Amino acid sequence: MEIYERIRELRKNHLHLSQTDFGNRLGVSRSVIKNIELNALARPDQKLSLIKLICKEFSVNEDWILNGNEPMFVEPDTFSLDDFVKQRGVTELELQIIKLYFDLDADTRKMLVEHFKKGLSSSSPDAVEREKTVEELEAEYKKSYLASARNTALSASNTTADITDKASEQ
């Protein structure tokens, strides 16, 4: 696969952007993107600067674009919550809520998570299933085992009673 093909694959299959949107993010027109993807740039010297811009804007590995060497994306050394939510179109209010949540101490956050899990599971039993402890799993197993044993014993006693009743009728 050639450079222009990798750029088209990146845009269409991984970033899911139109040529116009891709160009807007890079500060160039749709026609520039079209020409890159057709390998028909009027000024081939533009290609390297655009490749560097693509790599910076979308965290793409330059070696992948130039040579096809994996990985396609570069994992940043640091994580920015602001950048992360900005890429996902979060509103300023949502960002403030997220930041306030992380300002809480760990115990309060844990309590809130449990509160929301409980609320979600009561509104829709399949929505959130918490992990069960070993003790809870053992108790469920014993309960089902005992119920099964009881049913077997009842069935056996009913059969014995039926035989006894039939014998006394004769």
HUVENQUI-V599245 format. One record per residue. N is the residue number from 1. SS is DSSP state (h for helix, s for strand, l for the rest). PSI is psi in whole degrees, -180 to 180 (NA if undefined). Layout:
# HUVENQUI-V599245
n=N ss=SS psi=PSI
n=N ss=SS psi=PSI
This chain:
# HUVENQUI-V599245
n=1 ss=l psi=138
n=2 ss=l psi=168
n=3 ss=h psi=-50
n=4 ss=h psi=-33
n=5 ss=h psi=-38
n=6 ss=h psi=-37
n=7 ss=h psi=-44
n=8 ss=h psi=-44
n=9 ss=h psi=-45
n=10 ss=h psi=-51
n=11 ss=h psi=-51
n=12 ss=h psi=-51
n=13 ss=h psi=-20
n=14 ss=h psi=-39
n=15 ss=l psi=-18
n=16 ss=l psi=49
n=17 ss=l psi=147
n=18 ss=l psi=167
n=19 ss=h psi=-38
n=20 ss=h psi=-49
n=21 ss=h psi=-41
n=22 ss=h psi=-47
n=23 ss=h psi=-42
n=24 ss=h psi=-42
n=25 ss=h psi=-29
n=26 ss=h psi=-7
n=27 ss=l psi=28
n=28 ss=l psi=167
n=29 ss=l psi=166
n=30 ss=h psi=-37
n=31 ss=h psi=-33
n=32 ss=h psi=-45
n=33 ss=h psi=-43
n=34 ss=h psi=-45
n=35 ss=h psi=-36
n=36 ss=h psi=-48
n=37 ss=h psi=-20
n=38 ss=l psi=0
n=39 ss=l psi=43
n=40 ss=l psi=43
n=41 ss=l psi=134
n=42 ss=l psi=-36
n=43 ss=l psi=93
n=44 ss=l psi=-21
n=45 ss=l psi=-19
n=46 ss=h psi=-26
n=47 ss=h psi=-47
n=48 ss=h psi=-42
n=49 ss=h psi=-36
n=50 ss=h psi=-38
n=51 ss=h psi=-44
n=52 ss=h psi=-40
n=53 ss=h psi=-42
n=54 ss=h psi=-46
n=55 ss=h psi=-43
n=56 ss=h psi=-47
n=57 ss=h psi=-37
n=58 ss=h psi=11
n=59 ss=l psi=47
n=60 ss=s psi=142
n=61 ss=l psi=118
n=62 ss=h psi=-36
n=63 ss=h psi=-30
n=64 ss=h psi=-47
n=65 ss=h psi=-45
n=66 ss=h psi=-40
n=67 ss=h psi=-8
n=68 ss=l psi=12
n=69 ss=l psi=127
n=70 ss=l psi=159
n=71 ss=l psi=160
n=72 ss=l psi=-43
n=73 ss=s psi=151
n=74 ss=l psi=130
n=75 ss=l psi=122
n=76 ss=l psi=151
n=77 ss=l psi=-28
n=78 ss=l psi=164
n=79 ss=l psi=130
n=80 ss=l psi=115
n=81 ss=h psi=-40
n=82 ss=h psi=-46
n=83 ss=h psi=-42
n=84 ss=h psi=-50
n=85 ss=h psi=-31
n=86 ss=h psi=-41
n=87 ss=h psi=-23
n=88 ss=l psi=9
n=89 ss=l psi=32
n=90 ss=l psi=141
n=91 ss=l psi=166
n=92 ss=h psi=-39
n=93 ss=h psi=-45
n=94 ss=h psi=-41
n=95 ss=h psi=-42
n=96 ss=h psi=-40
n=97 ss=h psi=-45
n=98 ss=h psi=-45
n=99 ss=h psi=-40
n=100 ss=h psi=-37
n=101 ss=h psi=-45
n=102 ss=h psi=-13
n=103 ss=h psi=-19
n=104 ss=l psi=153
n=105 ss=l psi=160
n=106 ss=h psi=-40
n=107 ss=h psi=-40
n=108 ss=h psi=-42
n=109 ss=h psi=-43
n=110 ss=h psi=-42
n=111 ss=h psi=-42
n=112 ss=h psi=-43
n=113 ss=h psi=-46
n=114 ss=h psi=-40
n=115 ss=h psi=-46
n=116 ss=h psi=-38
n=117 ss=h psi=-46
n=118 ss=h psi=-45
n=119 ss=h psi=-41
n=120 ss=h psi=-40
n=121 ss=h psi=-29
n=122 ss=h psi=-29
n=123 ss=h psi=-29
n=124 ss=l psi=104
n=125 ss=l psi=-31
n=126 ss=l psi=-6
n=127 ss=l psi=-49
n=128 ss=l psi=123
n=129 ss=l psi=118
n=130 ss=l psi=157
n=131 ss=l psi=137
n=132 ss=l psi=149
n=133 ss=l psi=165
n=134 ss=h psi=-42
n=135 ss=h psi=-43
n=136 ss=h psi=-41
n=137 ss=h psi=-42
n=138 ss=h psi=-42
n=139 ss=h psi=-41
n=140 ss=h psi=-43
n=141 ss=h psi=-49
n=142 ss=h psi=-41
n=143 ss=h psi=-46
n=144 ss=h psi=-36
n=145 ss=h psi=-46
n=146 ss=h psi=-39
n=147 ss=h psi=-42
n=148 ss=h psi=-44
n=149 ss=h psi=-42
n=150 ss=h psi=-44
n=151 ss=h psi=-40
n=152 ss=h psi=-43
n=153 ss=h psi=-42
n=154 ss=h psi=-42
n=155 ss=h psi=-43
n=156 ss=h psi=-42
n=157 ss=h psi=-36
n=158 ss=h psi=-39
n=159 ss=h psi=-44
n=160 ss=h psi=-43
n=161 ss=h psi=-40
n=162 ss=h psi=-42
n=163 ss=h psi=-44
n=164 ss=h psi=-45
n=165 ss=h psi=-44
n=166 ss=h psi=-37
n=167 ss=h psi=-37
n=168 ss=h psi=-24
n=169 ss=h psi=-25
n=170 ss=l psi=NA
